[in-house]
Amino acid sequence: MNWHGKRVLVTGAGGFIGSHLVERLVESGARVRALVHYNAIGSWGWLDQTPNREYIQVVLGDLTDRDSVYQAARNVEIIFHLGALIAIPYSYQAPASYVRTNIEGTLNVLLAVRDLRIARLVHTSTSEVYGTARYVPIDENHPLQGQSPYAATKIAADKLAEAFYCSYGVPVVTVRPFNTYGPRQSARAVIPTIITQCLTKDTIFLGHLHPTRDLNYVSDTVEGFLRAASADNVLGETINLGSGREISIGDLAQLVARLLGKTVRIESEDQRCRPQKSEVERLVADNTKAKRLLQWEPRIALEDGLQRTIDWIREHLRRYRLGSYTV
């Protein structure tokens, strides 16, 4: 797609993936409106730091407030819906807030797309909706399993997107990223948790070490979003964005340590472990559909992406609360 002059809204624009997507869209010539969750200090999240601030129209609001969503969505052509509560441990503590944001918030976005006749909605899912793999690699037909409140609310949001496509013809495509990592990710995610600890001490505390994940650098994920917004014959589809490579959490920690030239001891800590039936034991993507419909596959190898992330976190270590467990 020629993005020059395209009127685009990004929800969750101040977050990790959202801010990278906003910057890529601005650099591509799009006219970007960014919906950022209202807060008392007026922070734009990571967009506070972007060199492209003057080219972004930031709207402070709340996905759970329909008026906020409709005001943000007026006169745009494409919406990238990334706004969500995503921390799995916190979803055990505050499940109702995940229902409001992830389900009701998505409903508000879908209603706006329907009523305002927006040309396309790219809805964000997550590999967590698959739960522990029943077979690998995981394709889009794999059963959905709500093994955490977070996963359950994302399944509901995905099904709302499907229902609005089937019931009202809402032009939606769902992208399902497997584990994205890179600069700006918070320590609630495993890779920044490993890197910050490796940079500052010799013993690394993690949750379960045996589960495997399919890890993808943020620029690759952003490219998948852009292609989903412009590809033909994808409306109503759900498309995995993953590498097809899996690595255990324990082996990932050792890989980070090797890249840093360190020897570390790795310990599993009870407070970081998910409840037994809630742990997703294995995730690895089948990305055949993304290759076929989007001509997409990851370009950044895990080792290269980890080194870029290490370099960024080393330079921004002061942004992390070292020595504490981030839920």
MARPA-626468 format. One record per atom (N, C-alpha, C): x, z, y; residue in three letters. Coordinates in steps of 0.05 Angstrom, whole numbers, plus 5000, padded with zeros to 4 digits. Layout:
BEGIN
XZYALA;...
***
This chain:
BEGIN
501750004976MET;500050005000MET;501750005025MET;500849855045ASN;502049875071ASN;500750115085ASN;502250335089TRP;501150585099TRP;500950585130TRP;502050385143HIS;502150385172HIS;499350395184HIS;498850605199GLY;496250635212GLY;494050745195GLY;494550795169LYS;492450905152LYS;491851185160LYS;489251255162ARG;488351515170ARG;488051695145ARG;489751895143VAL;489952055118VAL;489652345124VAL;488252485106LEU;488052775107LEU;489452895083LEU;491053095086VAL;492353245064VAL;491353535066VAL;489953625045THR;489353915044THR;491654055030THR;491954315037GLY;494254455026GLY;496854355037GLY;496754245062ALA;499054095073ALA;501454275080ALA;500954535083GLY;503254705090GLY;504754815066GLY;503854745042GLY;505054845018GLY;507454675009GLY;508354744985PHE;510754624974PHE;510454324971PHE;508754234953ILE;508453944949ILE;507053814973ILE;505053954984GLY;503653835007GLY;505353765030GLY;507353935037SER;509053875060SER;510853645054SER;511853615030HIS;513453375023HIS;511753125024HIS;509253145015LEU;507452915016LEU;506952835045LEU;506353025062VAL;505852975091VAL;508252825103VAL;510652925098GLU;513052805110GLU;513352515100GLU;512952475074ARG;513152205063ARG;511152015076ARG;508652105080LEU;506551945092LEU;507351875121LEU;508252075136VAL;509052025164VAL;511251815165VAL;513251845148GLU;515551665147GLU;514651385139GLU;512351365125SER;511251105117SER;509450985137SER;508951125160GLY;507351015181GLY;504451095182GLY;503651275164ALA;500851365163ALA;500251555187ALA;497751555194ARG;496751755215ARG;495651995199ARG;497252205199VAL;496752425181VAL;495352665195VAL;493152755183ARG;491853005191ARG;492453205168ARG;493253435176ALA;494053645156ALA;492253885158ALA;490753945137LEU;489154185136LEU;490854415125LEU;491254615142VAL;492854845135VAL;491055095136VAL;491355275117HIS;489655515116HIS;490055675141HIS;487755745154TYR;487955905178TYR;489256175173TYR;490956265191ASN;492156525189ASN;492556635217ASN;492856895219ALA;492857035245ALA;495256965262ALA;497456875250ILE;499756815267ILE;500056515273ILE;498056365264GLY;498056075270GLY;500255915256GLY;501256025233SER;503355885219SER;502355625206SER;503955425205TRP;503355175192TRP;504755165164TRP;505755385154GLY;507155385129GLY;509755225132GLY;510455065112TRP;512854915113TRP;512854695135TRP;510554625145LEU;510454435167LEU;511554545193LEU;511854805195ASP;513154925218ASP;516054825220ASP;517254755198GLN;520054675197GLN;520554375198GLN;518354215196THR;518753925193THR;519753805219THR;521553605218PRO;522353465242PRO;520153275252PRO;518053235236ASN;515953045243ASN;513453185255ASN;513753425266ARG;511453575276ARG;509753425296ARG;511153275314GLU;509653145335GLU;507952915325GLU;508352835300TYR;506852605289TYR;504652695270TYR;504252955268ILE;502253065250ILE;500053205266ILE;497553145260GLN;495353295271GLN;494653525252GLN;495253765260VAL;494753995243VAL;492054115250VAL;490454165229VAL;487854295232VAL;487954555216VAL;487554785229LEU;487355035216LEU;484455085206LEU;484155155181GLY;481455195171GLY;481555325144GLY;479355295129ASP;479155425103ASP;477455245085ASP;478555185061LEU;477155015042LEU;474355125035LEU;474155385035THR;471555505027THR;469455495048THR;470255405072ASP;468355375094ASP;467755075097ASP;465254995091ARG;464554715091ARG;464954585118ARG;464354725140ASP;464754615166ASP;467654545171ASP;469454715162SER;472354665165SER;473154405151SER;472154375127VAL;472854135111VAL;471653885124VAL;469153895132TYR;467853655144TYR;469253575170TYR;469953765186GLN;471353705211GLN;474053575206GLN;475453685186ALA;478053565180ALA;477853285168ALA;475653235154ALA;475352985139ALA;474252755156ALA;473152815179ARG;471852605194ARG;473852385203ARG;472952135199ASN;474551905208ASN;477151865194ASN;477451965169VAL;479751895154VAL;478951705132VAL;480951565121GLU;480451365100GLU;481151475072GLU;483151635071ILE;484051745045ILE;484552045047ILE;483752185027ILE;484252475026ILE;485952535001ILE;488152675006PHE;489752794984PHE;488953094983PHE;487653174962HIS;486753444960HIS;488653614943HIS;490453754956LEU;492353924943LEU;491854224947LEU;490054294966GLY;489554574972GLY;488454724948GLY;489654944942ALA;488855114919ALA;490355374919ALA;489255574905LEU;490855804897LEU;492155744870LEU;494755784868ILE;496155674844ILE;497755874828ILE;498256114839ALA;499856304825ALA;498356424801ALA;499356374777ILE;497956464753ILE;497856774751ILE;500056924756PRO;499857214754PRO;497757334773PRO;497657224797TYR;495657334816TYR;492857264808TYR;492457054793SER;489756984784SER;488657194764SER;490357344751TYR;489457564734TYR;488357794752TYR;489457824776GLN;488658044793GLN;486357974811GLN;486057724818ALA;483957654838ALA;482557394829ALA;481257394806PRO;480057154796PRO;477857044814PRO;476357214828ALA;474157114845ALA;475156944868ALA;477557014878SER;478656854900SER;479456574890SER;480156554865TYR;480856294853TYR;478356124850TYR;476156254842VAL;473556114840VAL;472756004867VAL;473056164888ARG;472156074915ARG;473955844924ARG;476555874922THR;478255664933THR;478355424916THR;478855454890ASN;479355224873ASN;476855074865ASN;474655224861ILE;472155094853ILE;470455034878ILE;469655234893GLU;467955184916GLU;469355014937GLU;472055064941GLY;473554894960GLY;473554604951GLY;473954554926THR;473954274916THR;471154154919THR;469054314914LEU;466354214918LEU;465954124947LEU;466954284966ASN;466654214994ASN;468053945000ASN;470453904989VAL;471953654993VAL;470353424981VAL;469253454957LEU;467753244944LEU;465253174960LEU;463953374971LEU;461553324987LEU;462253165012LEU;464553245024ALA;465353105048ALA;466052805042ALA;467452765020VAL;468052485013VAL;465552325008VAL;463652444994ARG;461052304989ARG;459552255015ARG;459152455032ASP;457452435055ASP;458752275078ASP;461352285080LEU;462752145102LEU;463751875093LEU;463151805068ARG;463851535057ARG;466851475060ARG;468451665051ILE;471351635051ILE;472251445028ILE;474151275033ALA;474851065015ALA;476051154988ALA;477651374990ARG;478951474965ARG;479751764968ARG;479351904946LEU;480252184943LEU;482152204920LEU;484552304925VAL;486452374904VAL;486352674900VAL;485152744877HIS;484753024870HIS;487053124852HIS;487953364858THR;490253484844THR;489353664822THR;490153594798SER;489753774774SER;492453914768SER;492754004744THR;495254134735THR;495454124705THR;497854114695SER;498254114666SER;497254374653SER;496954584668GLU;495954834658GLU;493254814645GLU;491654614653VAL;488954584642VAL;489054514612VAL;491354414602TYR;491554354574TYR;491954604557TYR;492954814569GLY;493755044553GLY;495954974533GLY;496355144513THR;498455094493THR;497854834478THR;499854654477ALA;499454394465ALA;498454414436ALA;496354264430ARG;495354244403ARG;496854004389ARG;497753814405TYR;499453604395TYR;501253514418TYR;503453394412VAL;505353294432VAL;506153004426VAL;506752854447PRO;506452924475PRO;503452934482PRO;502853074504ILE;500153124512ILE;499152884529ILE;497052754518ASP;495852534534ASP;493352644548ASP;492052474563GLU;489752554580GLU;487352624563GLU;487352554537ASN;485052624520ASN;485352894506ASN;487553024511HIS;488053284499HIS;485853484507HIS;484853654490PRO;482853854498PRO;483854024521PRO;481954114537LEU;482554294560LEU;482054584551LEU;483854764558GLN;483755034549GLN;484355224573GLN;482355394580GLY;482755564603GLY;484055834595GLY;486655824592GLN;488156064583GLN;488856264605GLN;488156194629SER;488456384652SER;486156334671SER;485456524688PRO;483456464708PRO;484156224726PRO;486756204732TYR;487555964747TYR;486855714733TYR;487655694707ALA;487155444692ALA;484155394690ALA;482555604686ALA;479655564683ALA;478455454709ALA;479355544732THR;478355444757THR;479155154762THR;481655084753LYS;482454804757LYS;480954614738LYS;480354714714ILE;478654554696ILE;475954504709ILE;474854714721ALA;472254674734ALA;472454484757ALA;474554494773ALA;474954314795ALA;475154024785ALA;476753984763ASP;477053724752ASP;474353604743ASP;472753774730LYS;470153694720LYS;468153634743LYS;468453774765LEU;466853704789LEU;467553434799LEU;470153374800ALA;471053104809ALA;469952894790ALA;470052944764GLU;468952754745GLU;465952714749GLU;464552944753ALA;461652934757ALA;460852774782ALA;462352814804PHE;461752674829PHE;462352374826PHE;464352304810TYR;464752024805TYR;462451904789TYR;461652044768CYS;459551934751CYS;456751944764CYS;456252154780SER;453652194791SER;453152044817SER;455252034834TYR;454851934861TYR;456751694867TYR;458451624848GLY;460351404853GLY;462551484873GLY;463051744875VAL;465251824893VAL;467851704884VAL;469351584901PRO;471851434894PRO;474151624890PRO;474251764868VAL;476251964863VAL;478051884839VAL;480651944842VAL;482551924820VAL;483952194818VAL;484152304794THR;485452564789THR;488252524779THR;490152644793VAL;492852644783VAL;493452924771VAL;494852924749ARG;495353174735ARG;498353224732ARG;499653334753PRO;502553374752PRO;503253594731PRO;505353534716PHE;506653744700PHE;508453894720PHE;509954084711ASN;511254284729ASN;513054154749ASN;512254154774THR;513854054797THR;515654264807THR;518154184815TYR;520054364827TYR;521554224848TYR;523054374864GLY;524754254885GLY;524954434909GLY;526154344931PRO;526454494956PRO;523754594966PRO;523654834976ARG;521354964989ARG;519555114969ARG;519955084943GLN;518255224924GLN;518755524925GLN;516555674923SER;516855964926SER;517756094900SER;518656344901ALA;519656484878ALA;517456564859ALA;514956494864ARG;512856544844ARG;513156344821ARG;514756134825ALA;515255934804ALA;517955994790ALA;518255894766VAL;520455984749VAL;523155884759VAL;523355634769ILE;525955534776ILE;527155674800ILE;525655714822PRO;526755884844PRO;527456164835PRO;525856274817THR;526356544806THR;529056554792THR;529556354775ILE;532156334761ILE;534456294781ILE;534156104799ILE;536356034817ILE;537056274835ILE;535056394847THR;535656614866THR;537056844851THR;536256904826GLN;537557114811GLN;540357034803GLN;540756784795CYS;543456684787CYS;545356694811CYS;544356644834LEU;546056644858LEU;546956924867LEU;545457124858THR;545857394869THR;546657604849THR;546357554823LYS;547057754803LYS;547657624776LYS;548457784757ASP;549357684731ASP;547257724708ASP;545157874714THR;542957904695THR;540457784706THR;539157614690ILE;536857464699ILE;534457584684ILE;532357664700PHE;529957774688PHE;527757564690PHE;526557494667LEU;524457294665LEU;522257404648LEU;520157244644GLY;518057304626GLY;518857214598GLY;516957094583HIS;517656994556HIS;519656764559HIS;521556754541LEU;523756554543LEU;523256314525LEU;521356324506HIS;521056104487HIS;519155884496HIS;517255934514PRO;515455704522PRO;516955474534PRO;515955234529THR;517254994540THR;515554874562THR;516954734581ARG;515654614603ARG;516854334608ARG;515254164621ASP;515953884628ASP;516353894658ASP;518853874667LEU;519553924695LEU;520053664710LEU;518953654735ASN;519053404751ASN;519753464780ASN;521753314790TYR;522653364817TYR;520553274837TYR;520353414860VAL;518053384878VAL;517753104889VAL;519952964894SER;519752694904SER;518452504884SER;518852554858ASP;517552394838ASP;514552444838ASP;513752704840THR;510952774841THR;509552644865THR;510852664888VAL;509752534912VAL;509352234909VAL;511252104896GLU;510951824891GLU;508551764874GLU;508051934854GLY;505651904838GLY;503051924854GLY;502952114873PHE;500652144890PHE;500151884906PHE;502351784918LEU;502051544935LEU;501051304918LEU;502051274894ARG;501151054878ARG;498351084869ARG;497451334863ALA;494751384856ALA;492851314879ALA;493751344903ALA;492051284927ALA;491750984931ALA;493550824920SER;493550544927SER;493150354903SER;493250464879ALA;493050284855ALA;490150184851ALA;489949954839ASP;487349844832ASP;486449954805ASP;483849964800ASN;482750024774ASN;483450304764ASN;483550494783VAL;484150774774VAL;481850974782VAL;479850874795LEU;477751064803LEU;476351174778LEU;475951444779GLY;474751574756GLY;476751654735GLY;479251584738GLU;481351634718GLU;482751904724GLU;483752024702THR;485652244704THR;488252154693THR;490452214708ILE;493052094701ILE;495152314701ILE;496552344679ASN;498852534677ASN;501152434694ASN;502452624708LEU;505052574721LEU;507052754708LEU;508552654689GLY;510452824674GLY;512752644663GLY;514852774653SER;517252634645SER;517252564615SER;515852724599GLY;516152694570GLY;518452844559GLY;519853004575ARG;522053174566ARG;521253464569ARG;521853624548GLU;521153904550GLU;523754074547GLU;523654314559ILE;525854504557ILE;524654784557ILE;525854954541SER;524855234541SER;525755384566SER;524355594573ILE;525155754596ILE;527855864593ILE;528455964569GLY;531156074564GLY;533355874567GLY;532955634556ASP;534955414559ASP;535155324588ASP;532955324602LEU;532955254631LEU;534655444647LEU;534455704641ALA;536055894655ALA;539055854649ALA;539655794624GLN;542455744617GLN;543455494631GLN;541755284633LEU;542555044647LEU;543155094676LEU;541455244690VAL;541955314718VAL;544655464720VAL;545055654702ALA;547555814703ALA;549955624700ALA;549855434682ARG;552055244678ARG;552555084703ARG;550354994716LEU;550754834740LEU;552055004762LEU;551555264761LEU;552855444781LEU;555555544772LEU;556355464748GLY;558955554737GLY;559055854731GLY;556755964723LYS;556556254718LYS;555856314689LYS;556556554680THR;555656654655THR;553756884661THR;551356864650VAL;549357064657VAL;548057174631VAL;546957414634ARG;545357534612ARG;542457494620ARG;540757414600ILE;537957354606ILE;536257554590ILE;534457694605GLU;532757894592GLU;529857834598GLU;528157874578SER;525257844582SER;524158114591SER;522658104612GLU;521558354625GLU;518558354622GLU;517458574613ASP;514558584606ASP;512858514630ASP;513458604654GLN;511758554677GLN;511558254684GLN;513458104675ARG;513457814681ARG;512157644659ARG;511357774637CYS;510257624615CYS;507257604618CYS;506157374611ARG;503257334611ARG;502057484587ARG;499557554588PRO;498257664564PRO;498557464540PRO;498757574516GLN;499457414493GLN;497757154490GLN;495157184492LYS;493356954488LYS;493256774512LYS;494356864534SER;494356714559SER;496956544562SER;498956604548GLU;501456454550GLU;501156174540GLU;501955974556VAL;502055694548VAL;504755644535VAL;504655604509GLU;507155604494GLU;508755344497GLU;507355114501ARG;508754864501ARG;507254664518ARG;508754534536LEU;507754314552LEU;509754084553LEU;508853854545VAL;510553614548VAL;508653374550VAL;509153214570ALA;507153004578ALA;507552744563ALA;505352614558ASP;505252324552ASP;504652184578ASP;506552034589ASN;506151904615ASN;505551604612ASN;504651524588THR;504051244583THR;502051124603THR;500051284609LYS;497851194627LYS;498951154655LYS;500651334664ALA;501851304691ALA;503551054693ALA;505051004671LYS;506650764671LYS;504950514673LYS;502750514658ARG;500950284656ARG;499350234682ARG;498150444692LEU;496350414715LEU;497750444742LEU;499850594743LEU;501150644769LEU;503950524770LEU;504950424748GLN;507750344747GLN;509550564756GLN;508950804747TRP;510351044755TRP;511751174731TRP;514151264736GLU;515551454718GLU;517751594735GLU;518551834726PRO;520451984742PRO;523151844745PRO;524351874768ARG;526951754773ARG;529251954773ARG;528552204779ILE;530552414783ILE;530852564757ILE;533252554745ALA;533852704721ALA;533753004726ALA;533053164706LEU;532853454710LEU;535353574721LEU;537653494711GLU;540153614720GLU;540653554750GLU;540053304758ASP;540453234786ASP;538453374804ASP;535953394795GLY;533953534811GLY;534553834814GLY;535553954792LEU;536254234793LEU;538654274813LEU;540554094812GLN;542854124831GLN;541954104860GLN;540153914866ARG;539053894893ARG;537554154901ARG;536054264882THR;534554504888THR;536354744892THR;538354764875ILE;540354974878ILE;541654964906ILE;542454724914ASP;543754694940ASP;541954784962ASP;539354704961TRP;537454784982TRP;537055084982TRP;536555204959ILE;536055484958ILE;538455644967ILE;540855554961ARG;543255694970ARG;543355705001ARG;542555485013GLU;542555475042GLU;540255635055GLU;538155685040HIS;535755815051HIS;535156075036HIS;537256205025LEU;536856435009LEU;535456665024LEU;535856675050ARG;534656885066ARG;531556875066ARG;530456645058ARG;527556625057ARG;526256755033ARG;527956835014TYR;526956954989TYR;527357254989TYR;525357394978ARG;525557694976ARG;527157754950ARG;529757774954LEU;531557814931LEU;531158094919LEU;531258104893GLY;531058364880GLY;528158454874GLY;526158294882SER;523358374877SER;522058154861SER;520058234845TYR;518458044829TYR;516157944846TYR;516057684850THR;514057554865THR;511757464847THR;509357574852VAL;507057514836VAL;505857244845VAL;
***
